[in-house]
Amino acid sequence: MAKVTISSVIDAPVEQVWARIRDFNGLPSWHPRMIESHIEDGKDAGTIGCVRN
């Protein structure tokens, strides 16, 4: 099976990066190709095991 690994260095303070990406359902607010997203079964984005669709 093929395996792809991508690594990158983000030139920003960790607090700034984490504030942007910590919202599990927040991709549409910062990712240009993500138009919409929702958490299945009405769960909170902070719930362990929740599924983003």
N, C-alpha and C positions, 0 to 999 in steps of 0.2 A: 504494500500500500504506500502511495506517495505521501510525503509529509512536507508541508510548507511552513517555514518559520520566517516571520518578519520582525525586525527590531528597529526602533527609532528613538532618537533623543529629542525630547521636546524642550525647546529653549524658553522655559517659563518656570516660575516658582511652583513647587509641588502643591501648595495650597490653592493656587489659581487653577491648576489642571484638575485637581480633585474636585473642586467646587463645580467645575463644568461637567465632569463625567460621572459623578457619584449617583446621580439620579438614573436608576436603571431604565426608566421609561422616558428619559429626556433626550434621546437621540435626535428627534425632529428639531429640537431647538438649536443644535449645533452641527449636525451632519448634513451636508448639502444634498445628498441623494436619498435621505430618509424623509418621506413626506408625512407619514403618520405612524403611530404606534399605540398599542394599548396592552394592558396587562389582562390576561385571561381570567375569567371567573370573578371579575371585579375586585381582585386582591390589590392591596397596596404595593407600590413599587419597592418598598423596603422589606416585604415579606420574603423570607428565605424560601427558595424553591418556586417562586412565582415565575410565570412564563410570559415573555413578551412576544407579541404577535404583530 
